[in-house]
Each structure stands twice: as C-alpha cells, then as structure tokens.
Amino acid sequence: MSDKEKIALVLQGGGALGAYQAGAFEALAAGGYCPEWFAGISIGAINAAIICGNPPEKRVLRLRSFWEQITSGSPAPFALDGFFGTIFAEASANFAATFGAPGFFRPRVPPPALAWPYPPTELSYYDTQPLRQTLSEIVDFDLINSKRTRLSVGAVNIQTGNFKYFDNTEEEIGPEHILASGALPPGFPPVEINGEFFWDGGLVSNTPLQYILDYCDPKDDLCVFQVDLFGARGPTPATLLDAAQREKDIRYSSRTRLNTDLSKRAHDLRAALKRLSHKIPPELRDDPDWLALDDFGDVPGVTIVQLIHRRAAYETPSKDYEFSRTTMQDHWKAGAADVTATLSHPEWLSRTRPEEEVVVFDCTKELDKRDDRRSGS
C-alpha cells in the first residue's frame, strides 16, 4: 500500500443532467474530498474544465454561475411530478431546442439544408460559439495548463473513428478541446484541433473510468468517484415516451456496473501477476512470454465509488436538453444528496484502503431496488 491515495473524479456526458455532477462535486468538496485528477466527456468535460480552471474557493461559485446562465429562470408553476411535471419538462426542452441555451448554444438561422455541403465547422443545427465565449470568461486555461490538477477530456476523431484523450499532462488544453469533447452531432459542429476534426467522446464511450485506470501511477493508490448521468437499470416502458427514454439510458449509460466489474477483474489479474512474479524460477525470468506478462503486474490499490443519477418521475427522453432552472436545481440537489448519503453510509465510514485490488462502493444501490419494486419489475 502506498502512502498516498490520489482522488479522481470521473464525469460522464449527459447535457442538462450535468447539474447532478455539479451538486455531487459541491458535496465532495464540502466533505473534504478534493480530487487531484478529473476525467470528463461532453458536459462532464465542461464541468471538469470549470473546476480545474478556478482556484478551490471559486469552483462551486463558477459552476453555479455557469448553470444559472444556461438555464431558463422561469419556475415551474407546480411540483415536478406526474403528468403536469412531464408537460413542463417537455415544454422546457422544446424551448431550448427552438431558442438555444444562453451562453451555451444558439440555433443556426436559417437552419442548414440536409443535402447542401457546408464547411465542417458549420455542419450542425446549433452554433456553440456562445460556449466558447463562456469558457473563455469563467475558465482560467493558464491555471489548467499549470498542471496543478490533472484534466483529461475525451473526444472522437471523425476521420479515424478513434477515441482520443486530451490530457493537460501531455499537451496544452484550450477551449477547443472542451468544445470537441461536447460536440455531439448533428446538434453541435465538429471542432478542428491541429488539422483534425473531433466529435463528442460519448459516441464511443460515455464514461472515462478506464482511461484513469490505464494511465494512473501504480505507485499511488486511487480513490475514484464515478458520477454517471444515465442509469443502466430501469423499469419496463409503458409508453412510447418511456421506450425512447429507456433506449437513451441504455445507450449512454456505458453499462457502468458491468464495465466496473470488468475493470476490477482485469485489475485483479494484474495483481495476481505481480504476486506470481515472486514465484517464478530464475531460469524463466528472461523468457519473452514472462517478460510480456510481467509488464502488467505493477498495480495500485483502487477504490471506486459509483454515483448514478436516477430517473425522476417527470423526466422524458429530452431530459438531456431540458434546460429549465427548476430542473437544474433538482438535479443539483440530487447529486449533492447522493454524495452525502454515500459519505455517511456505514460501509463507507468503515472502509479500509485496499492493497493491490479494486474495491467498489455502490452505497445508493438500494434505491434501484426501491425503484424496481415501484415499477413491478
């Protein structure tokens, strides 16, 4: 076990649902957990850039400023529940789809014709120049590039289809890298970086956990808080709206728990190789097959804490572009509440740091069982 445990925060893509991540970060910071490494995709990359690009005392303030700027201040005239809550959510989403979100994106007028050629940076229904301006105003990219806090954001190379992480330990990060990570087509345009064009990283993988596990320093133990905006679990749909929402949840959840289990299995195998290295007879130590395996044997102890946004009763398939102030505040509170519940959970309070293994905490998973009972599944 190393003397140091590095804290990392993994932030999934999910548009307007990203307010849940902001609330989760606020509660983590209040609880004394200050991440040293942020990995984000899409809205997760935006939230991560705002956090890393501000000193600790201003991070929550800047997050709240951003989320209040991009959301409509019109309050819901009733509780966000049941039929009328769904109507309000759909109306808010349609408003954003029609008029955009201040400081984030605006519709192209006139809209692009489907079969007419355009420059790559104009191939979208919306213009994200407002977001570039917002990031330039509230994010100190010099602070990000000072490398005091590690930032990794994922995007997809359009020409090759390959996933690419932009990491401030390897290159300078600017607004274009954050925009690229959130350039979900056909809504948002591709972003050019060094002569190549990139789209939203969520097209390939919406959760950057594996990147952190692959590129962490094996000398430092890891505690990873993984904040996901789409839950893989959910009830059987009863309406076409339910079916559309369920499909989106499955598509973007990146099968969080399954992939975490697979990562744990791979990590355990690497730890077994490290233990085996002490048992290999001298005559086999120079064998090419053993040397190839031995490279994978150095591993830290890893703790993964899963925090998964759960569907609210009023949400619809448009929840990722429903930018109302009321819903944003609801998501923010939910993120903070889930972190608070996790940090006060008996399992977390009694935890011990693992040695060369992966331990997973899913302290709010009982909420899934509650939802299953309610849905009858």
VONU-835705 format. One line per field, with one value per residue (C-alpha): residue number from 1; y, x, z. Coordinates in Angstrom, 1 decimal, padded with zeros to 4 digits. Layout:
torza: NUM,...
v: Y,...
u: X,...
w: Z,...
***
This chain:
torza: 1,2,3,4,5,6,7,8,9,10,11,12,13,14,15,16,17,18,19,20,21,22,23,24,25,26,27,28,29,30,31,32,33,34,35,36,37,38,39,40,41,42,43,44,45,46,47,48,49,50,51,52,53,54,55,56,57,58,59,60,61,62,63,64,65,66,67,68,69,70,71,72,73,74,75,76,77,78,79,80,81,82,83,84,85,86,87,88,89,90,91,92,93,94,95,96,97,98,99,100,101,102,103,104,105,106,107,108,109,110,111,112,113,114,115,116,117,118,119,120,121,122,123,124,125,126,127,128,129,130,131,132,133,134,135,136,137,138,139,140,141,142,143,144,145,146,147,148,149,150,151,152,153,154,155,156,157,158,159,160,161,162,163,164,165,166,167,168,169,170,171,172,173,174,175,176,177,178,179,180,181,182,183,184,185,186,187,188,189,190,191,192,193,194,195,196,197,198,199,200,201,202,203,204,205,206,207,208,209,210,211,212,213,214,215,216,217,218,219,220,221,222,223,224,225,226,227,228,229,230,231,232,233,234,235,236,237,238,239,240,241,242,243,244,245,246,247,248,249,250,251,252,253,254,255,256,257,258,259,260,261,262,263,264,265,266,267,268,269,270,271,272,273,274,275,276,277,278,279,280,281,282,283,284,285,286,287,288,289,290,291,292,293,294,295,296,297,298,299,300,301,302,303,304,305,306,307,308,309,310,311,312,313,314,315,316,317,318,319,320,321,322,323,324,325,326,327,328,329,330,331,332,333,334,335,336,337,338,339,340,341,342,343,344,345,346,347,348,349,350,351,352,353,354,355,356,357,358,359,360,361,362,363,364,365,366,367,368,369,370,371,372,373,374,375,376,377
v: 000.0,003.4,006.3,008.4,007.9,010.0,011.2,011.2,012.4,010.7,012.7,011.2,013.1,013.9,017.5,019.2,016.3,017.6,019.7,016.5,016.4,019.9,019.1,016.0,018.0,020.6,017.8,016.1,019.3,020.1,016.6,017.1,015.1,017.4,015.5,015.7,014.3,015.0,012.9,014.1,013.6,016.1,018.0,016.2,017.8,021.2,020.8,019.5,022.4,024.9,023.2,022.8,026.3,028.0,028.1,025.9,028.7,029.8,026.4,025.9,029.6,029.3,026.1,027.7,030.8,028.6,026.5,029.5,031.3,028.4,027.6,029.4,031.2,030.6,028.4,025.5,026.6,023.3,020.4,018.5,015.3,013.3,014.4,018.1,017.8,015.9,018.6,021.3,019.3,018.7,022.4,023.5,021.1,022.3,025.9,025.1,023.2,026.2,029.1,027.5,028.0,031.3,031.1,027.6,027.2,029.0,027.8,028.5,030.8,029.7,026.1,024.0,022.2,018.4,017.8,021.0,021.0,023.2,023.7,021.0,023.6,024.6,021.1,021.4,022.7,024.9,027.2,026.7,030.0,031.1,028.2,029.1,032.7,031.5,029.1,032.0,034.1,031.7,029.2,030.1,027.9,029.1,027.6,024.3,024.2,024.8,021.1,021.7,019.5,016.8,017.2,014.6,015.0,012.5,013.1,011.1,011.7,011.9,010.7,007.6,006.9,006.5,007.7,010.4,011.9,015.4,015.5,018.5,016.5,015.8,018.9,022.4,022.4,025.2,026.0,024.0,020.7,021.1,022.1,019.0,016.7,018.0,018.3,015.9,015.6,016.7,019.3,020.6,021.1,019.2,021.1,021.3,020.6,020.5,020.0,017.1,017.2,015.8,015.0,014.2,011.4,009.8,008.4,005.8,005.7,007.9,007.1,007.7,005.4,003.1,005.9,006.7,003.0,002.5,005.7,006.1,005.9,002.4,004.0,005.9,004.2,005.6,006.6,007.2,008.9,007.9,010.2,008.8,010.6,007.7,004.6,001.2,-000.1,000.9,-000.2,-001.8,001.0,001.6,004.3,005.3,008.2,005.7,003.5,006.4,007.4,003.8,003.4,006.6,005.5,002.1,003.7,006.3,004.6,002.7,-000.2,001.4,-001.5,-004.2,-002.2,-001.5,-005.2,-006.0,-003.3,-004.9,-008.4,-007.1,-005.3,-008.4,-010.4,-007.8,-008.0,-011.8,-011.5,-009.3,-011.9,-014.6,-012.7,-013.7,-017.4,-017.5,-019.6,-017.8,-019.7,-018.3,-014.7,-013.8,-015.8,-013.4,-014.6,-013.9,-010.5,-009.6,-010.6,-009.0,-005.5,-005.7,-006.6,-003.3,-002.1,000.3,-000.3,001.2,002.3,003.0,004.9,004.8,007.7,007.2,009.8,008.1,009.0,011.4,010.8,013.8,013.1,012.4,011.4,015.1,015.3,015.9,019.2,020.3,023.5,024.8,026.4,024.3,021.0,022.1,022.8,019.5,017.7,019.7,018.7,015.1,014.9,016.5,014.2,011.1,012.1,013.0,009.6,007.8,009.6,008.9,005.3,002.7,000.8,003.9,005.0,001.6,001.3,000.4,001.1,-001.9,-003.4,-004.1,-004.8,-003.0,-002.3,-000.9,001.1,001.5,002.9,004.1,000.9,000.2,003.0,000.8,-002.0,000.6,001.7,-001.9,-002.6,000.5,-000.4,-004.1,-005.4
u: 000.0,001.4,001.5,-000.7,-004.2,-005.0,-008.6,-010.1,-013.4,-014.9,-017.7,-020.0,-021.7,-025.4,-026.2,-028.6,-028.2,-024.7,-026.1,-026.1,-022.3,-022.1,-024.1,-022.0,-018.8,-020.1,-020.8,-017.5,-015.6,-017.6,-016.8,-013.1,-012.6,-010.7,-009.9,-006.5,-007.5,-010.6,-011.6,-014.7,-016.7,-019.1,-020.9,-018.5,-015.6,-017.2,-017.8,-014.3,-012.8,-014.7,-013.5,-009.8,-009.8,-010.6,-009.0,-010.7,-012.6,-014.2,-015.0,-018.6,-019.4,-018.2,-020.2,-023.3,-022.8,-022.5,-025.6,-027.7,-026.5,-027.5,-030.9,-034.2,-035.2,-038.9,-040.0,-042.4,-045.9,-046.4,-044.5,-042.3,-044.2,-046.8,-048.4,-048.0,-044.4,-043.8,-045.6,-043.4,-040.2,-041.2,-042.1,-038.8,-036.9,-038.8,-038.0,-034.2,-034.4,-036.0,-034.2,-031.0,-029.4,-027.8,-024.0,-024.1,-025.6,-027.9,-029.8,-028.4,-030.7,-031.5,-031.0,-028.7,-030.2,-029.8,-028.1,-026.2,-022.4,-021.0,-017.6,-017.1,-017.4,-020.9,-022.3,-024.8,-028.2,-026.6,-023.7,-021.5,-019.7,-021.6,-020.0,-016.5,-017.1,-018.4,-015.5,-013.1,-014.7,-015.1,-012.2,-008.5,-006.8,-003.4,-004.3,-005.4,-002.1,-000.1,-000.9,-001.8,-004.8,-004.8,-007.5,-008.3,-011.2,-012.3,-013.3,-013.6,-011.5,-014.1,-011.7,-010.4,-013.3,-010.7,-011.1,-008.7,-008.0,-006.6,-004.6,-003.0,000.0,000.8,-000.4,-001.9,-005.6,-007.7,-011.4,-011.3,-010.6,-013.5,-015.8,-014.6,-015.5,-019.0,-019.6,-022.5,-023.7,-025.8,-026.7,-023.2,-020.5,-017.2,-014.2,-010.9,-007.7,-004.3,-005.9,-008.2,-011.9,-013.4,-016.9,-018.3,-016.5,-019.8,-020.1,-017.6,-017.6,-019.5,-017.6,-013.8,-013.1,-010.9,-008.6,-007.8,-007.2,-005.0,-002.8,-002.7,000.7,000.9,002.8,-000.3,-003.4,-006.6,-010.0,-012.2,-015.6,-017.5,-020.5,-022.8,-025.8,-027.6,-028.6,-028.3,-031.2,-034.7,-038.4,-040.0,-041.5,-045.2,-045.4,-043.6,-042.0,-040.8,-039.4,-037.4,-036.1,-035.1,-033.3,-031.3,-030.4,-029.1,-027.2,-025.4,-025.0,-021.9,-023.1,-021.5,-021.6,-020.7,-017.7,-016.6,-016.8,-014.7,-012.1,-012.0,-011.4,-008.6,-007.0,-007.2,-005.5,-002.7,-002.3,-002.1,000.7,002.6,002.3,003.3,006.5,008.0,007.4,008.9,012.1,015.2,015.5,012.1,012.7,014.2,011.6,009.9,006.5,007.1,008.6,005.5,003.3,005.5,005.0,001.3,002.0,002.5,-000.8,-002.1,-005.0,-008.2,-011.4,-014.3,-017.3,-020.3,-022.8,-025.6,-028.3,-031.7,-034.6,-037.1,-040.8,-041.2,-038.3,-038.7,-036.4,-035.5,-034.1,-030.5,-031.6,-034.2,-032.6,-035.1,-033.8,-036.2,-035.0,-031.4,-031.8,-033.5,-030.6,-028.0,-029.7,-029.9,-026.2,-025.4,-027.8,-026.3,-022.8,-023.9,-025.7,-022.6,-020.1,-022.3,-023.1,-021.8,-020.0,-018.0,-017.4,-015.9,-013.8,-010.1,-007.9,-007.3,-004.0,-003.4,-007.1,-010.2,-013.0,-016.3,-018.7,-022.3,-023.9,-027.1,-027.8,-030.7,-032.5,-032.5,-034.3,-036.9,-037.5,-037.7,-040.4,-042.3,-042.2,-043.1,-040.0
w: 000.0,-000.9,001.5,-000.9,-002.1,-005.1,-005.5,-009.0,-010.3,-013.4,-015.1,-017.8,-020.6,-020.4,-021.3,-018.9,-016.5,-015.8,-012.9,-011.0,-011.3,-010.1,-007.0,-006.4,-006.6,-004.2,-001.6,-002.2,-001.7,001.5,002.7,002.4,-000.8,-003.2,-006.5,-008.0,-011.3,-013.4,-016.4,-018.3,-021.5,-023.0,-020.2,-017.9,-019.7,-019.3,-015.6,-015.1,-017.0,-014.9,-011.7,-012.8,-014.3,-011.0,-007.5,-004.9,-003.2,-006.5,-008.0,-006.8,-007.4,-011.0,-011.5,-010.2,-012.3,-015.4,-014.7,-013.8,-017.0,-019.4,-017.7,-018.0,-014.8,-015.3,-012.4,-012.7,-011.6,-009.9,-008.4,-010.8,-010.5,-012.6,-015.8,-015.4,-014.4,-017.7,-019.7,-018.1,-018.8,-022.5,-022.9,-021.4,-023.7,-026.8,-025.7,-025.6,-028.9,-030.5,-029.0,-027.6,-024.1,-023.2,-023.1,-024.4,-027.9,-030.3,-033.4,-036.9,-038.8,-041.4,-040.4,-042.6,-045.6,-045.3,-048.7,-049.1,-048.5,-045.7,-044.1,-041.4,-038.6,-039.8,-040.0,-037.2,-036.2,-033.5,-033.1,-030.0,-030.2,-027.0,-025.1,-026.4,-025.1,-021.8,-021.2,-022.0,-019.4,-016.5,-017.0,-016.5,-019.0,-017.8,-014.4,-016.1,-018.0,-014.9,-014.2,-010.5,-011.2,-013.9,-016.5,-019.2,-021.7,-024.3,-027.9,-031.2,-034.3,-037.1,-039.8,-038.0,-035.6,-032.8,-029.3,-028.2,-024.7,-024.4,-021.2,-019.7,-018.5,-022.2,-024.1,-023.5,-023.1,-024.6,-025.1,-028.4,-026.5,-024.2,-027.2,-029.0,-026.2,-026.2,-030.0,-030.2,-033.9,-035.6,-032.9,-032.4,-035.0,-035.1,-033.7,-035.5,-033.5,-035.2,-038.6,-037.5,-036.6,-033.5,-032.2,-028.7,-026.9,-025.9,-029.4,-028.5,-024.7,-022.3,-019.2,-018.9,-016.0,-018.0,-019.0,-015.4,-014.5,-017.5,-017.0,-013.3,-011.5,-009.9,-007.0,-005.9,-004.6,-006.2,-005.0,-008.0,-007.6,-010.8,-011.5,-014.2,-015.6,-017.2,-015.3,-017.0,-014.8,-015.3,-015.5,-018.5,-020.6,-020.5,-023.2,-026.3,-024.4,-021.8,-024.5,-026.0,-022.7,-021.7,-025.1,-024.4,-020.9,-022.1,-025.0,-022.9,-019.5,-020.8,-018.7,-015.7,-013.3,-015.9,-017.0,-013.5,-012.8,-015.9,-014.8,-011.4,-012.9,-015.1,-012.2,-010.0,-012.7,-012.9,-009.1,-009.4,-011.9,-009.5,-006.7,-009.2,-010.1,-006.7,-007.5,-011.0,-011.1,-012.2,-015.5,-016.6,-015.7,-019.1,-021.1,-023.6,-022.6,-019.0,-019.7,-021.6,-018.7,-016.1,-017.6,-016.5,-012.9,-011.1,-009.8,-007.1,-004.7,-006.2,-004.6,-007.0,-005.7,-008.0,-008.1,-010.6,-011.4,-011.3,-013.4,-011.9,-012.4,-014.6,-016.9,-020.6,-023.5,-023.8,-020.3,-021.6,-023.3,-020.7,-019.5,-017.1,-013.8,-011.7,-013.2,-012.9,-009.2,-008.8,-010.4,-008.4,-005.1,-006.2,-006.8,-003.5,-001.7,-003.2,-002.2,001.3,001.6,000.4,002.6,005.7,004.8,007.3,004.5,003.6,007.1,007.9,004.7,004.7,001.8,-000.5,-001.2,-004.9,-005.5,-006.6,-004.1,-005.3,-003.2,-004.5,-001.4,-003.0,-005.0,-002.6,-004.4,-007.5,-005.6,-004.4,-007.9,-009.1,-006.5,-007.6,-011.2,-010.5,-012.3
***
